[in-house]
Amino acid sequence: MTLDPKTRQRIDDLVKKHRVVLFMKGDRSFPQCGFSATVVQILDSLIPDYETVDVLRDPAIREGVKVYSSWPTIPQLYIDGEFQGGCDIVREMYASGELKEKLASPRGR
């Protein structure tokens, strides 16, 4: 599947504009799947502010982000413009302390 240039640009803009962005089902206050809820809980325990994008509201973003990251599932976490992974990887990063370190370091490091 190819990614429409306009959708690619929208995703690019979101990833670059926000230090931490989570593409998820639902939003931070009302996750619509258990995997998204898990990542929200982890992020909420580590940082006060981050951006969420509800992929259920926009089918182009929902499918586009999978192509953009070459990752087949939602949620997807980006930090400093870099794709980190989905729920299982975020859980592993949290358990090892790696996620806390990435979120604590200044942008661009």
BASEVEX-444488 format. One record per residue: residue number from 1; x, y, z of N, C-alpha, C, O in turn; residue in one letter. Coordinates in steps of 0.05 Angstrom, whole numbers, plus 5000, padded with zeros to 4 digits. Each point is the difference from the previous one (the first is absolute). Example, Ala and Ser with C-alpha at 12.3 -4.5 7.8 and 13.67 -1.06 7.14 Angstrom:
2
<resi:1 n_xx:5264 n_yy:4886 n_zz:5156 ca_xx:4982 ca_yy:5024 ca_zz:5000 c_xx:5018 c_yy:5024 c_zz:5000 o_xx:5021 o_yy:5000 o_zz:5013 resn:A>
<resi:2 n_xx:4972 n_yy:5021 n_zz:4973 ca_xx:5016 ca_yy:5024 ca_zz:5001 c_xx:4985 c_yy:5022 c_zz:5014 o_xx:5010 o_yy:5022 o_zz:5004 resn:S>
***
This chain:
109
<resi:1 n_xx:5017 n_yy:4976 n_zz:5000 ca_xx:4983 ca_yy:5024 ca_zz:5000 c_xx:5018 c_yy:5025 c_zz:5000 o_xx:5019 o_yy:5002 o_zz:5015 resn:M>
<resi:2 n_xx:4974 n_yy:5017 n_zz:4968 ca_xx:5015 ca_yy:5025 ca_zz:5000 c_xx:4985 c_yy:5021 c_zz:5016 o_xx:4976 o_yy:4998 o_zz:5005 resn:T>
<resi:3 n_xx:5039 n_yy:5022 n_zz:5004 ca_xx:4989 ca_yy:5021 ca_zz:5017 c_xx:4996 c_yy:5025 c_zz:4983 o_xx:5018 o_yy:5010 o_zz:4988 resn:L>
<resi:4 n_xx:4957 n_yy:5000 n_zz:5013 ca_xx:4993 ca_yy:5024 ca_zz:4986 c_xx:5018 c_yy:5023 c_zz:5010 o_xx:5004 o_yy:5003 o_zz:5024 resn:D>
<resi:5 n_xx:5007 n_yy:5013 n_zz:4958 ca_xx:5018 ca_yy:5022 ca_zz:5009 c_xx:4988 c_yy:5019 c_zz:5020 o_xx:5014 o_yy:5010 o_zz:5018 resn:P>
<resi:6 n_xx:4960 n_yy:4996 n_zz:4979 ca_xx:4987 ca_yy:5018 ca_zz:5019 c_xx:4998 c_yy:4988 c_zz:5028 o_xx:5005 o_yy:5013 o_zz:5020 resn:K>
<resi:7 n_xx:4989 n_yy:4961 n_zz:4981 ca_xx:4998 ca_yy:4986 ca_zz:5026 c_xx:5028 c_yy:4997 c_zz:5012 o_xx:5004 o_yy:5004 o_zz:5024 resn:T>
<resi:8 n_xx:5016 n_yy:4991 n_zz:4959 ca_xx:5028 ca_yy:4998 ca_zz:5010 c_xx:5008 c_yy:5027 c_zz:5013 o_xx:5012 o_yy:5000 o_zz:5021 resn:R>
<resi:9 n_xx:4981 n_yy:5022 n_zz:4966 ca_xx:5007 ca_yy:5026 ca_zz:5010 c_xx:4985 c_yy:5006 c_zz:5027 o_xx:5012 o_yy:5011 o_zz:5018 resn:Q>
<resi:10 n_xx:4963 n_yy:4981 n_zz:4984 ca_xx:4985 ca_yy:5004 ca_zz:5025 c_xx:5013 c_yy:4985 c_zz:5023 o_xx:5003 o_yy:5011 o_zz:5022 resn:R>
<resi:11 n_xx:5005 n_yy:4964 n_zz:4973 ca_xx:5012 ca_yy:4984 ca_zz:5020 c_xx:5028 c_yy:5012 c_zz:5007 o_xx:5007 o_yy:5002 o_zz:5024 resn:I>
<resi:12 n_xx:5008 n_yy:5005 n_zz:4956 ca_xx:5026 ca_yy:5013 ca_zz:5004 c_xx:4997 c_yy:5024 c_zz:5018 o_xx:5016 o_yy:5004 o_zz:5018 resn:D>
<resi:13 n_xx:4965 n_yy:5013 n_zz:4976 ca_xx:4995 ca_yy:5025 ca_zz:5015 c_xx:4994 c_yy:4993 c_zz:5029 o_xx:5011 o_yy:5014 o_zz:5018 resn:D>
<resi:14 n_xx:4973 n_yy:4967 n_zz:4987 ca_xx:4993 ca_yy:4992 ca_zz:5028 c_xx:5024 c_yy:4990 c_zz:5015 o_xx:5005 o_yy:5007 o_zz:5023 resn:L>
<resi:15 n_xx:5011 n_yy:4976 n_zz:4964 ca_xx:5023 ca_yy:4987 ca_zz:5012 c_xx:5022 c_yy:5021 c_zz:5006 o_xx:5013 o_yy:4998 o_zz:5020 resn:V>
<resi:16 n_xx:4989 n_yy:5022 n_zz:4962 ca_xx:5021 ca_yy:5021 ca_zz:5004 c_xx:4991 c_yy:5022 c_zz:5019 o_xx:5016 o_yy:5011 o_zz:5014 resn:K>
<resi:17 n_xx:4958 n_yy:4994 n_zz:4987 ca_xx:4990 ca_yy:5022 ca_zz:5017 c_xx:5000 c_yy:4993 c_zz:5030 o_xx:5005 o_yy:5018 o_zz:5016 resn:K>
<resi:18 n_xx:4990 n_yy:4958 n_zz:4990 ca_xx:4997 ca_yy:4991 ca_zz:5028 c_xx:5023 c_yy:4982 c_zz:5008 o_xx:5008 o_yy:4982 o_zz:4986 resn:H>
<resi:19 n_xx:5004 n_yy:5024 n_zz:5037 ca_xx:5023 ca_yy:4984 ca_zz:5009 c_xx:4991 c_yy:4971 c_zz:5004 o_xx:5015 o_yy:4982 o_zz:4992 resn:R>
<resi:20 n_xx:4961 n_yy:5014 n_zz:5020 ca_xx:4990 ca_yy:4973 ca_zz:5005 c_xx:4972 c_yy:4999 c_zz:4987 o_xx:4983 o_yy:5016 o_zz:5007 resn:V>
<resi:21 n_xx:5013 n_yy:4965 n_zz:4975 ca_xx:4974 ca_yy:4997 ca_zz:4988 c_xx:4993 c_yy:4970 c_zz:4999 o_xx:5016 o_yy:4983 o_zz:4992 resn:V>
<resi:22 n_xx:4959 n_yy:5012 n_zz:5015 ca_xx:4990 ca_yy:4972 ca_zz:5001 c_xx:4976 c_yy:4999 c_zz:4980 o_xx:4979 o_yy:5012 o_zz:5004 resn:L>
<resi:23 n_xx:5024 n_yy:4971 n_zz:4976 ca_xx:4978 ca_yy:4994 ca_zz:4982 c_xx:4986 c_yy:4977 c_zz:5013 o_xx:5012 o_yy:4979 o_zz:5005 resn:F>
<resi:24 n_xx:4962 n_yy:5025 n_zz:5001 ca_xx:4986 ca_yy:4980 ca_zz:5016 c_xx:4971 c_yy:4999 c_zz:4992 o_xx:4990 o_yy:5016 o_zz:4984 resn:M>
<resi:25 n_xx:4996 n_yy:4964 n_zz:5026 ca_xx:4971 ca_yy:4998 ca_zz:4997 c_xx:4987 c_yy:5013 c_zz:5024 o_xx:5003 o_yy:4992 o_zz:5023 resn:K>
<resi:26 n_xx:4982 n_yy:5030 n_zz:4971 ca_xx:4989 ca_yy:5016 ca_zz:5021 c_xx:5018 c_yy:5023 c_zz:5006 o_xx:5017 o_yy:5008 o_zz:4984 resn:G>
<resi:27 n_xx:4980 n_yy:5004 n_zz:5040 ca_xx:5018 ca_yy:5021 ca_zz:5009 c_xx:5009 c_yy:4995 c_zz:5028 o_xx:4992 o_yy:4980 o_zz:5013 resn:D>
<resi:28 n_xx:5025 n_yy:5038 n_zz:4997 ca_xx:5012 ca_yy:4996 ca_zz:5026 c_xx:4980 c_yy:4996 c_zz:5022 o_xx:5004 o_yy:4984 o_zz:5018 resn:R>
<resi:29 n_xx:4974 n_yy:5031 n_zz:4981 ca_xx:4980 ca_yy:4997 ca_zz:5021 c_xx:4981 c_yy:4977 c_zz:4996 o_xx:4986 o_yy:4992 o_zz:5019 resn:S>
<resi:30 n_xx:5013 n_yy:4997 n_zz:4957 ca_xx:4981 ca_yy:4978 ca_zz:4995 c_xx:5012 c_yy:4981 c_zz:4978 o_xx:4990 o_yy:5000 o_zz:4978 resn:F>
<resi:31 n_xx:5030 n_yy:4984 n_zz:5030 ca_xx:5011 ca_yy:4981 ca_zz:4981 c_xx:4979 c_yy:4980 c_zz:4991 o_xx:4982 o_yy:4992 o_zz:5015 resn:P>
<resi:32 n_xx:5019 n_yy:5000 n_zz:4959 ca_xx:4980 ca_yy:4982 ca_zz:4989 c_xx:5010 c_yy:4972 c_zz:4996 o_xx:4986 o_yy:4983 o_zz:4988 resn:Q>
<resi:33 n_xx:5038 n_yy:5011 n_zz:5022 ca_xx:5009 ca_yy:4972 ca_zz:5000 c_xx:5020 c_yy:4996 c_zz:5023 o_xx:5012 o_yy:5019 o_zz:5010 resn:C>
<resi:34 n_xx:4991 n_yy:4957 n_zz:4999 ca_xx:5017 ca_yy:4994 ca_zz:5022 c_xx:5029 c_yy:5007 c_zz:4995 o_xx:5014 o_yy:5008 o_zz:5019 resn:G>
<resi:35 n_xx:4996 n_yy:4987 n_zz:4957 ca_xx:5028 ca_yy:5006 ca_zz:4994 c_xx:5005 c_yy:5030 c_zz:5002 o_xx:5020 o_yy:5009 o_zz:5011 resn:F>
<resi:36 n_xx:4961 n_yy:5007 n_zz:4978 ca_xx:5003 ca_yy:5029 ca_zz:5001 c_xx:4999 c_yy:5009 c_zz:5030 o_xx:5015 o_yy:5018 o_zz:5008 resn:S>
<resi:37 n_xx:4967 n_yy:4970 n_zz:5007 ca_xx:4997 ca_yy:5008 ca_zz:5028 c_xx:5025 c_yy:4993 c_zz:5016 o_xx:5008 o_yy:5016 o_zz:5017 resn:A>
<resi:38 n_xx:5005 n_yy:4962 n_zz:4977 ca_xx:5025 ca_yy:4993 ca_zz:5013 c_xx:5022 c_yy:5021 c_zz:4995 o_xx:5014 o_yy:5008 o_zz:5018 resn:T>
<resi:39 n_xx:4989 n_yy:5000 n_zz:4957 ca_xx:5021 ca_yy:5020 ca_zz:4993 c_xx:4993 c_yy:5027 c_zz:5013 o_xx:5018 o_yy:5013 o_zz:5010 resn:V>
<resi:40 n_xx:4957 n_yy:4995 n_zz:4991 ca_xx:4992 ca_yy:5024 ca_zz:5013 c_xx:5007 c_yy:4999 c_zz:5030 o_xx:5011 o_yy:5019 o_zz:5010 resn:V>
<resi:41 n_xx:4983 n_yy:4959 n_zz:5003 ca_xx:5007 ca_yy:4997 ca_zz:5028 c_xx:5030 c_yy:5003 c_zz:5005 o_xx:5008 o_yy:5013 o_zz:5019 resn:Q>
<resi:42 n_xx:5007 n_yy:4975 n_zz:4964 ca_xx:5030 ca_yy:5001 ca_zz:5003 c_xx:5009 c_yy:5029 c_zz:4996 o_xx:5015 o_yy:5010 o_zz:5016 resn:I>
<resi:43 n_xx:4976 n_yy:5003 n_zz:4963 ca_xx:5008 ca_yy:5027 ca_zz:4995 c_xx:4991 c_yy:5019 c_zz:5022 o_xx:5015 o_yy:5017 o_zz:5009 resn:L>
<resi:44 n_xx:4960 n_yy:4979 n_zz:5000 ca_xx:4990 ca_yy:5017 ca_zz:5022 c_xx:5017 c_yy:4998 c_zz:5025 o_xx:5002 o_yy:5019 o_zz:5016 resn:D>
<resi:45 n_xx:5009 n_yy:4957 n_zz:4989 ca_xx:5017 ca_yy:4996 ca_zz:5024 c_xx:5027 c_yy:5014 c_zz:4997 o_xx:5014 o_yy:5003 o_zz:5020 resn:S>
<resi:46 n_xx:4994 n_yy:5004 n_zz:4956 ca_xx:5027 ca_yy:5011 ca_zz:4995 c_xx:5000 c_yy:5030 c_zz:4993 o_xx:5019 o_yy:5014 o_zz:5008 resn:L>
<resi:47 n_xx:4962 n_yy:4995 n_zz:4977 ca_xx:5000 ca_yy:5028 ca_zz:4991 c_xx:4972 c_yy:5012 c_zz:5002 o_xx:4980 o_yy:4986 o_zz:4997 resn:I>
<resi:48 n_xx:5019 n_yy:5041 n_zz:5008 ca_xx:4974 ca_yy:5013 ca_zz:5003 c_xx:4986 c_yy:5006 c_zz:4974 o_xx:4976 o_yy:5003 o_zz:4999 resn:P>
<resi:49 n_xx:5040 n_yy:5001 n_zz:4979 ca_xx:4988 ca_yy:5009 ca_zz:4976 c_xx:5011 c_yy:4986 c_zz:4975 o_xx:5025 o_yy:4996 o_zz:4997 resn:D>
<resi:50 n_xx:4957 n_yy:4996 n_zz:4986 ca_xx:5008 ca_yy:4988 ca_zz:4974 c_xx:4975 c_yy:5001 c_zz:4982 o_xx:4978 o_yy:5004 o_zz:5009 resn:Y>
<resi:51 n_xx:5027 n_yy:4993 n_zz:4965 ca_xx:4979 ca_yy:5002 ca_zz:4980 c_xx:4989 c_yy:4972 c_zz:4994 o_xx:5016 o_yy:4981 o_zz:4998 resn:E>
<resi:52 n_xx:4958 n_yy:5017 n_zz:4999 ca_xx:4988 ca_yy:4975 ca_zz:4990 c_xx:4985 c_yy:5007 c_zz:4974 o_xx:4989 o_yy:5021 o_zz:4996 resn:T>
<resi:53 n_xx:5010 n_yy:4959 n_zz:4986 ca_xx:4986 ca_yy:5002 ca_zz:4975 c_xx:4981 c_yy:4976 c_zz:4999 o_xx:5009 o_yy:4977 o_zz:5000 resn:V>
<resi:54 n_xx:4965 n_yy:5029 n_zz:4999 ca_xx:4980 ca_yy:4979 ca_zz:4999 c_xx:4997 c_yy:4990 c_zz:4971 o_xx:4988 o_yy:5013 o_zz:4983 resn:D>
<resi:55 n_xx:5023 n_yy:4964 n_zz:5012 ca_xx:5000 ca_yy:4989 ca_zz:4972 c_xx:4972 c_yy:4991 c_zz:4992 o_xx:4994 o_yy:4996 o_zz:4976 resn:V>
<resi:56 n_xx:4988 n_yy:5000 n_zz:5043 ca_xx:4972 ca_yy:4992 ca_zz:4993 c_xx:4985 c_yy:5023 c_zz:4987 o_xx:4980 o_yy:4995 o_zz:4986 resn:L>
<resi:57 n_xx:5029 n_yy:5029 n_zz:5018 ca_xx:4986 ca_yy:5023 ca_zz:4988 c_xx:5009 c_yy:5006 c_zz:4972 o_xx:4987 o_yy:5016 o_zz:4986 resn:R>
<resi:58 n_xx:5035 n_yy:4971 n_zz:5005 ca_xx:5011 ca_yy:5007 ca_zz:4974 c_xx:5012 c_yy:4974 c_zz:4987 o_xx:5022 o_yy:4993 o_zz:5006 resn:D>
<resi:59 n_xx:4962 n_yy:4995 n_zz:4976 ca_xx:5010 ca_yy:4975 ca_zz:4988 c_xx:5026 c_yy:5003 c_zz:4984 o_xx:5016 o_yy:4982 o_zz:4999 resn:P>
<resi:60 n_xx:4989 n_yy:5042 n_zz:4990 ca_xx:5025 ca_yy:5004 ca_zz:4985 c_xx:5024 c_yy:4999 c_zz:5019 o_xx:5020 o_yy:4988 o_zz:4993 resn:A>
<resi:61 n_xx:4977 n_yy:5024 n_zz:5030 ca_xx:5021 ca_yy:4999 ca_zz:5020 c_xx:5003 c_yy:4972 c_zz:5011 o_xx:5022 o_yy:4990 o_zz:5005 resn:I>
<resi:62 n_xx:4955 n_yy:4997 n_zz:5000 ca_xx:5001 ca_yy:4973 ca_zz:5012 c_xx:5016 c_yy:4981 c_zz:4983 o_xx:5017 o_yy:4985 o_zz:5010 resn:R>
<resi:63 n_xx:4978 n_yy:5015 n_zz:4964 ca_xx:5015 ca_yy:4983 ca_zz:4982 c_xx:5027 c_yy:5011 c_zz:4993 o_xx:5020 o_yy:4986 o_zz:4997 resn:E>
<resi:64 n_xx:4981 n_yy:5041 n_zz:5000 ca_xx:5024 ca_yy:5013 ca_zz:4992 c_xx:5023 c_yy:4997 c_zz:5020 o_xx:5023 o_yy:4997 o_zz:4992 resn:G>
<resi:65 n_xx:4971 n_yy:5005 n_zz:5033 ca_xx:5021 ca_yy:4998 ca_zz:5020 c_xx:5013 c_yy:4973 c_zz:5000 o_xx:5024 o_yy:4997 o_zz:5007 resn:V>
<resi:66 n_xx:4961 n_yy:4982 n_zz:4986 ca_xx:5011 ca_yy:4973 ca_zz:4998 c_xx:5021 c_yy:4999 c_zz:4978 o_xx:5021 o_yy:4986 o_zz:5003 resn:K>
<resi:67 n_xx:4974 n_yy:5027 n_zz:4974 ca_xx:5019 ca_yy:5001 ca_zz:4978 c_xx:5023 c_yy:5018 c_zz:5007 o_xx:5023 o_yy:4993 o_zz:4995 resn:V>
<resi:68 n_xx:4972 n_yy:5029 n_zz:5017 ca_xx:5020 ca_yy:5020 ca_zz:5008 c_xx:5021 c_yy:4987 c_zz:5018 o_xx:5024 o_yy:5005 o_zz:4996 resn:Y>
<resi:69 n_xx:4968 n_yy:4979 n_zz:5023 ca_xx:5018 ca_yy:4988 ca_zz:5019 c_xx:5009 c_yy:4972 c_zz:4992 o_xx:5019 o_yy:4989 o_zz:5012 resn:S>
<resi:70 n_xx:4969 n_yy:4999 n_zz:4968 ca_xx:5004 ca_yy:4972 ca_zz:4992 c_xx:4994 c_yy:4982 c_zz:5024 o_xx:5013 o_yy:4980 o_zz:5005 resn:S>
<resi:71 n_xx:4966 n_yy:5028 n_zz:5010 ca_xx:4991 ca_yy:4984 ca_zz:5024 c_xx:4970 c_yy:4995 c_zz:4997 o_xx:4985 o_yy:5019 o_zz:4995 resn:W>
<resi:72 n_xx:5006 n_yy:4956 n_zz:5007 ca_xx:4973 ca_yy:4994 ca_zz:4993 c_xx:4978 c_yy:5006 c_zz:5021 o_xx:4976 o_yy:4997 o_zz:4993 resn:P>
<resi:73 n_xx:5031 n_yy:5011 n_zz:5031 ca_xx:4980 ca_yy:5002 ca_zz:5021 c_xx:4999 c_yy:5028 c_zz:5012 o_xx:5019 o_yy:5016 o_zz:4997 resn:T>
<resi:74 n_xx:4959 n_yy:4989 n_zz:5017 ca_xx:4996 ca_yy:5025 ca_zz:5015 c_xx:4997 c_yy:4990 c_zz:5029 o_xx:4987 o_yy:4980 o_zz:5005 resn:I>
<resi:75 n_xx:5024 n_yy:5034 n_zz:5015 ca_xx:5012 ca_yy:5027 ca_zz:5000 c_xx:5029 c_yy:5000 c_zz:4990 o_xx:5013 o_yy:4980 o_zz:4998 resn:P>
<resi:76 n_xx:4995 n_yy:5045 n_zz:4995 ca_xx:5028 ca_yy:5005 ca_zz:4992 c_xx:5010 c_yy:5024 c_zz:5014 o_xx:4987 o_yy:5021 o_zz:5000 resn:Q>
<resi:77 n_xx:5036 n_yy:4977 n_zz:5013 ca_xx:5012 ca_yy:5022 ca_zz:5015 c_xx:5024 c_yy:5011 c_zz:4985 o_xx:5018 o_yy:4986 o_zz:4991 resn:L>
<resi:78 n_xx:4983 n_yy:5041 n_zz:5008 ca_xx:5023 ca_yy:5015 ca_zz:4989 c_xx:5010 c_yy:5018 c_zz:5022 o_xx:4985 o_yy:5014 o_zz:5014 resn:Y>
<resi:79 n_xx:5042 n_yy:4987 n_zz:4988 ca_xx:5013 ca_yy:5018 ca_zz:5018 c_xx:5022 c_yy:5014 c_zz:4984 o_xx:5017 o_yy:4988 o_zz:4987 resn:I>
<resi:80 n_xx:4983 n_yy:5039 n_zz:5014 ca_xx:5019 ca_yy:5016 ca_zz:4985 c_xx:5001 c_yy:4992 c_zz:4970 o_xx:5022 o_yy:4999 o_zz:4988 resn:D>
<resi:81 n_xx:4955 n_yy:4996 n_zz:5001 ca_xx:4998 ca_yy:4993 ca_zz:4971 c_xx:5008 c_yy:4972 c_zz:4993 o_xx:4999 o_yy:4993 o_zz:4977 resn:G>
<resi:82 n_xx:5007 n_yy:4991 n_zz:5043 ca_xx:5009 ca_yy:4972 ca_zz:4995 c_xx:4980 c_yy:4980 c_zz:5009 o_xx:4990 o_yy:5002 o_zz:5023 resn:E>
<resi:83 n_xx:5003 n_yy:4980 n_zz:4960 ca_xx:4981 ca_yy:4979 ca_zz:5007 c_xx:5012 c_yy:4981 c_zz:5021 o_xx:5023 o_yy:4991 o_zz:4996 resn:F>
<resi:84 n_xx:4963 n_yy:5005 n_zz:5025 ca_xx:5009 ca_yy:4983 ca_zz:5022 c_xx:4989 c_yy:4972 c_zz:4998 o_xx:5015 o_yy:4980 o_zz:5004 resn:Q>
<resi:85 n_xx:4959 n_yy:5017 n_zz:4990 ca_xx:4988 ca_yy:4974 ca_zz:4998 c_xx:4971 c_yy:5001 c_zz:5010 o_xx:4989 o_yy:5021 o_zz:5004 resn:G>
<resi:86 n_xx:5000 n_yy:4955 n_zz:4998 ca_xx:4972 ca_yy:4997 ca_zz:5009 c_xx:4999 c_yy:4993 c_zz:5030 o_xx:5020 o_yy:5004 o_zz:5014 resn:G>
<resi:87 n_xx:4958 n_yy:4986 n_zz:4994 ca_xx:4995 ca_yy:4994 ca_zz:5029 c_xx:5021 c_yy:4982 c_zz:5012 o_xx:5011 o_yy:5007 o_zz:5022 resn:C>
<resi:88 n_xx:4995 n_yy:4971 n_zz:4966 ca_xx:5019 ca_yy:4981 ca_zz:5012 c_xx:5028 c_yy:5012 c_zz:5003 o_xx:5013 o_yy:4997 o_zz:5021 resn:D>
<resi:89 n_xx:4996 n_yy:5017 n_zz:4959 ca_xx:5026 ca_yy:5013 ca_zz:5001 c_xx:5000 c_yy:5022 c_zz:5021 o_xx:5020 o_yy:5003 o_zz:5015 resn:I>
<resi:90 n_xx:4959 n_yy:5013 n_zz:4986 ca_xx:4998 ca_yy:5021 ca_zz:5021 c_xx:5001 c_yy:4988 c_zz:5028 o_xx:5013 o_yy:5011 o_zz:5017 resn:V>
<resi:91 n_xx:4973 n_yy:4967 n_zz:4987 ca_xx:5000 ca_yy:4986 ca_zz:5026 c_xx:5028 c_yy:4991 c_zz:5007 o_xx:5009 o_yy:5004 o_zz:5023 resn:R>
<resi:92 n_xx:5005 n_yy:4985 n_zz:4957 ca_xx:5028 ca_yy:4991 ca_zz:5005 c_xx:5018 c_yy:5023 c_zz:5006 o_xx:5017 o_yy:4999 o_zz:5019 resn:E>
<resi:93 n_xx:4980 n_yy:5023 n_zz:4966 ca_xx:5017 ca_yy:5024 ca_zz:5005 c_xx:4994 c_yy:5011 c_zz:5028 o_xx:5019 o_yy:5010 o_zz:5013 resn:M>
<resi:94 n_xx:4956 n_yy:4990 n_zz:4995 ca_xx:4993 ca_yy:5010 ca_zz:5026 c_xx:5012 c_yy:4982 c_zz:5022 o_xx:5011 o_yy:5011 o_zz:5020 resn:Y>
<resi:95 n_xx:4987 n_yy:4963 n_zz:4977 ca_xx:5010 ca_yy:4982 ca_zz:5020 c_xx:5030 c_yy:5002 c_zz:5004 o_xx:5010 o_yy:4996 o_zz:5022 resn:A>
<resi:96 n_xx:5004 n_yy:5009 n_zz:4956 ca_xx:5029 ca_yy:5001 ca_zz:5001 c_xx:5011 c_yy:5028 c_zz:5008 o_xx:5024 o_yy:5003 o_zz:5007 resn:S>
<resi:97 n_xx:4958 n_yy:5017 n_zz:4994 ca_xx:5008 ca_yy:5027 ca_zz:5007 c_xx:5008 c_yy:5016 c_zz:4975 o_xx:5005 o_yy:5024 o_zz:5003 resn:G>
<resi:98 n_xx:4997 n_yy:4964 n_zz:4974 ca_xx:5008 ca_yy:5014 ca_zz:4976 c_xx:4980 c_yy:5022 c_zz:4992 o_xx:5008 o_yy:5021 o_zz:4992 resn:E>
<resi:99 n_xx:4966 n_yy:4974 n_zz:5011 ca_xx:4980 ca_yy:5020 ca_zz:4993 c_xx:5003 c_yy:5025 c_zz:5018 o_xx:4999 o_yy:5022 o_zz:4990 resn:L>
<resi:100 n_xx:5005 n_yy:4974 n_zz:5035 ca_xx:5003 ca_yy:5022 ca_zz:5019 c_xx:5025 c_yy:5017 c_zz:4992 o_xx:4999 o_yy:5024 o_zz:5001 resn:K>
<resi:101 n_xx:5022 n_yy:4963 n_zz:4992 ca_xx:5025 ca_yy:5014 ca_zz:4991 c_xx:4995 c_yy:5016 c_zz:4975 o_xx:5008 o_yy:5023 o_zz:4999 resn:E>
<resi:102 n_xx:4978 n_yy:4965 n_zz:4982 ca_xx:4995 ca_yy:5015 ca_zz:4975 c_xx:4983 c_yy:5024 c_zz:5005 o_xx:5004 o_yy:5022 o_zz:4988 resn:K>
<resi:103 n_xx:4976 n_yy:4975 n_zz:5029 ca_xx:4982 ca_yy:5022 ca_zz:5005 c_xx:5013 c_yy:5022 c_zz:5018 o_xx:4991 o_yy:5023 o_zz:4998 resn:L>
<resi:104 n_xx:5029 n_yy:4969 n_zz:5017 ca_xx:5013 ca_yy:5020 ca_zz:5018 c_xx:5021 c_yy:5015 c_zz:4986 o_xx:5007 o_yy:5023 o_zz:5008 resn:A>
<resi:105 n_xx:5004 n_yy:4966 n_zz:4970 ca_xx:5022 ca_yy:5014 ca_zz:4986 c_xx:4989 c_yy:5023 c_zz:4984 o_xx:4978 o_yy:4999 o_zz:4990 resn:S>
<resi:106 n_xx:5038 n_yy:5023 n_zz:5006 ca_xx:4991 ca_yy:5022 ca_zz:4984 c_xx:4994 c_yy:4992 c_zz:4972 o_xx:5012 o_yy:4981 o_zz:4989 resn:P>
<resi:107 n_xx:4970 n_yy:5034 n_zz:4998 ca_xx:4993 ca_yy:4994 ca_zz:4972 c_xx:5024 c_yy:5000 c_zz:4982 o_xx:5018 o_yy:5017 o_zz:5003 resn:R>
<resi:108 n_xx:4983 n_yy:4964 n_zz:4979 ca_xx:5021 ca_yy:4999 ca_zz:4980 c_xx:5025 c_yy:4985 c_zz:5009 o_xx:5020 o_yy:5000 o_zz:4986 resn:G>
<resi:109 n_xx:4979 n_yy:4988 n_zz:5038 ca_xx:5024 ca_yy:4986 ca_zz:5009 c_xx:4996 c_yy:4970 c_zz:4998 o_xx:5018 o_yy:4985 o_zz:5007 resn:R>
***
